[in-house]
Amino acid sequence: MSNRIEGTAAPVSNRAVGAVGTGQVSRAGESRDKPVEAASPADSLRLTGEATGLQALQRDLATKPAFDEARVQALRESIASGSYKVDAEAIASRMLDLDARLAG
């Protein structure tokens, strides 16, 4: 199936787009012909204690590696030598605890 398209597209109007330098008023009511001014020095921002704590935690985590490489190497060596033992009861207990917490 095919559709025939005839004619040309309607020209885009500068009024619809808002040409730069025309002095046109924007939707917020501000004139577009002057530069945007910086906020006054009276404006301020104060973070709560929780936000400050989260920023400190973020900085701390950003400087630390994602995992303990020495611990990983020690586990690799103990697995390779056959000395690593799996405590099935501890794993099962923790899985049951997690399930209970998720169930609410």
DRENPAMAR-695359 format. One record per residue (C-alpha): residue number from 1; residue in one letter; x, y, z. Coordinates in Angstrom, 3 decimals. Each point is the difference from the previous one (the first is absolute). Layout:
<domars>
+-----+------+----------+----------+----------+
: pos : code :     east :    north :       up :
+-----+------+----------+----------+----------+
: NUM :    A :        X :        Y :        Z :
...
+-----+------+----------+----------+----------+
</domars>
This chain:
<domars>
+-----+------+----------+----------+----------+
: pos : code :     east :    north :       up :
+-----+------+----------+----------+----------+
:   1 :    M :    0.000 :    0.000 :    0.000 :
:   2 :    S :    1.274 :    3.478 :   -0.789 :
:   3 :    N :   -1.156 :    3.504 :    0.814 :
:   4 :    R :    0.650 :    2.955 :   -2.217 :
:   5 :    I :    1.221 :    3.137 :    1.744 :
:   6 :    E :   -0.670 :    3.267 :   -1.771 :
:   7 :    G :    0.896 :    3.587 :    0.722 :
:   8 :    T :    2.742 :    1.527 :    2.126 :
:   9 :    A :    0.318 :    0.365 :    3.726 :
:  10 :    A :   -1.195 :    3.220 :    1.603 :
:  11 :    P :    2.860 :    2.432 :    0.765 :
:  12 :    V :    1.113 :    0.245 :    3.624 :
:  13 :    S :   -0.889 :    3.325 :    1.558 :
:  14 :    N :    2.505 :    1.892 :    2.163 :
:  15 :    R :   -2.848 :    0.943 :    2.298 :
:  16 :    A :   -0.629 :   -3.638 :    0.889 :
:  17 :    V :    3.641 :   -0.647 :    0.804 :
:  18 :    G :    0.901 :    3.380 :    1.490 :
:  19 :    A :    2.823 :    1.599 :   -1.971 :
:  20 :    V :    2.986 :    1.257 :    1.948 :
:  21 :    G :    0.319 :    3.751 :    0.349 :
:  22 :    T :   -3.587 :    0.845 :   -0.935 :
:  23 :    G :   -0.913 :    1.145 :    3.495 :
:  24 :    Q :   -2.692 :   -2.636 :    0.113 :
:  25 :    V :   -1.283 :   -0.768 :    3.491 :
:  26 :    S :    0.494 :   -3.568 :    1.201 :
:  27 :    R :   -2.663 :   -2.057 :    1.720 :
:  28 :    A :    1.370 :    0.867 :    3.430 :
:  29 :    G :   -0.522 :    3.691 :   -0.745 :
:  30 :    E :    3.674 :    0.937 :   -0.285 :
:  31 :    S :    1.312 :    1.899 :   -3.015 :
:  32 :    R :    2.470 :   -1.992 :   -2.095 :
:  33 :    D :    2.014 :    2.986 :   -1.174 :
:  34 :    K :    2.208 :    0.344 :    3.122 :
:  35 :    P :    2.452 :   -2.508 :    1.546 :
:  36 :    V :   -0.964 :   -2.135 :    2.970 :
:  37 :    E :    1.262 :    1.454 :    3.270 :
:  38 :    A :    1.687 :   -1.973 :    2.762 :
:  39 :    A :   -1.898 :   -0.744 :    3.198 :
:  40 :    S :    0.265 :    2.603 :    2.705 :
:  41 :    P :    2.521 :   -0.607 :    2.794 :
:  42 :    A :   -2.892 :   -0.189 :    2.480 :
:  43 :    D :   -0.922 :   -3.440 :   -1.378 :
:  44 :    S :    1.503 :   -2.821 :    2.021 :
:  45 :    L :   -0.113 :   -3.749 :    0.384 :
:  46 :    R :    0.217 :   -1.894 :    3.258 :
:  47 :    L :    0.257 :   -3.782 :    0.081 :
:  48 :    T :   -1.581 :   -2.081 :    2.717 :
:  49 :    G :    2.177 :   -2.166 :    2.206 :
:  50 :    E :   -1.183 :   -3.068 :   -1.878 :
:  51 :    A :    0.959 :    1.494 :   -3.379 :
:  52 :    T :    3.417 :    0.998 :    1.326 :
:  53 :    G :    0.499 :   -3.521 :    1.340 :
:  54 :    L :   -0.977 :   -1.492 :   -3.366 :
:  55 :    Q :    2.495 :    2.262 :   -1.774 :
:  56 :    A :    2.760 :   -1.102 :    2.385 :
:  57 :    L :   -0.927 :   -3.654 :   -0.541 :
:  58 :    Q :    0.034 :    0.494 :   -3.775 :
:  59 :    R :    3.472 :    1.579 :    0.131 :
:  60 :    D :    1.240 :   -2.816 :    2.250 :
:  61 :    L :   -1.360 :   -2.735 :   -2.276 :
:  62 :    A :    1.394 :    1.690 :   -3.099 :
:  63 :    T :    3.547 :   -0.250 :    1.362 :
:  64 :    K :   -0.175 :   -3.678 :    1.023 :
:  65 :    P :    0.261 :   -2.976 :   -2.342 :
:  66 :    A :   -3.187 :   -1.914 :   -0.831 :
:  67 :    F :    1.331 :   -3.168 :    1.690 :
:  68 :    D :    2.795 :   -1.124 :    2.321 :
:  69 :    E :    2.608 :   -1.352 :   -2.387 :
:  70 :    A :    2.093 :   -1.568 :    2.785 :
:  71 :    R :   -3.023 :   -1.948 :    1.289 :
:  72 :    V :   -0.844 :   -1.206 :   -3.512 :
:  73 :    Q :    3.578 :   -1.190 :   -0.503 :
:  74 :    A :   -0.028 :   -1.813 :    3.355 :
:  75 :    L :   -3.255 :   -1.756 :   -0.937 :
:  76 :    R :    1.410 :   -0.997 :   -3.396 :
:  77 :    E :    3.051 :   -1.509 :    1.647 :
:  78 :    S :   -2.026 :   -1.915 :    2.593 :
:  79 :    I :   -2.322 :   -1.370 :   -2.715 :
:  80 :    A :    2.973 :   -0.996 :   -2.168 :
:  81 :    S :    1.718 :   -1.768 :    2.896 :
:  82 :    G :   -3.217 :   -1.762 :    1.058 :
:  83 :    S :   -0.042 :    1.541 :    3.478 :
:  84 :    Y :   -3.155 :    2.089 :   -0.561 :
:  85 :    K :   -3.001 :   -1.507 :    1.790 :
:  86 :    V :   -3.611 :    0.912 :   -0.718 :
:  87 :    D :   -2.225 :    0.330 :    3.081 :
:  88 :    A :   -3.329 :   -1.170 :   -1.406 :
:  89 :    E :   -1.885 :    0.682 :    3.254 :
:  90 :    A :    1.173 :    3.618 :    0.131 :
:  91 :    I :   -1.010 :    0.541 :   -3.633 :
:  92 :    A :   -3.425 :   -1.577 :    0.540 :
:  93 :    S :   -0.552 :    2.036 :    3.168 :
:  94 :    R :    0.821 :    3.272 :   -1.738 :
:  95 :    M :   -2.245 :   -0.896 :   -2.961 :
:  96 :    L :   -2.898 :   -0.689 :    2.385 :
:  97 :    D :    0.652 :    3.282 :    1.852 :
:  98 :    L :   -0.031 :    1.914 :   -3.297 :
:  99 :    D :   -3.206 :   -1.728 :   -1.070 :
: 100 :    A :   -1.648 :    0.923 :    3.303 :
: 101 :    R :    1.055 :    3.655 :   -0.345 :
: 102 :    L :   -1.243 :    0.192 :   -3.585 :
: 103 :    A :   -3.334 :   -1.534 :    0.947 :
: 104 :    G :   -0.462 :    2.859 :    2.425 :
+-----+------+----------+----------+----------+
</domars>
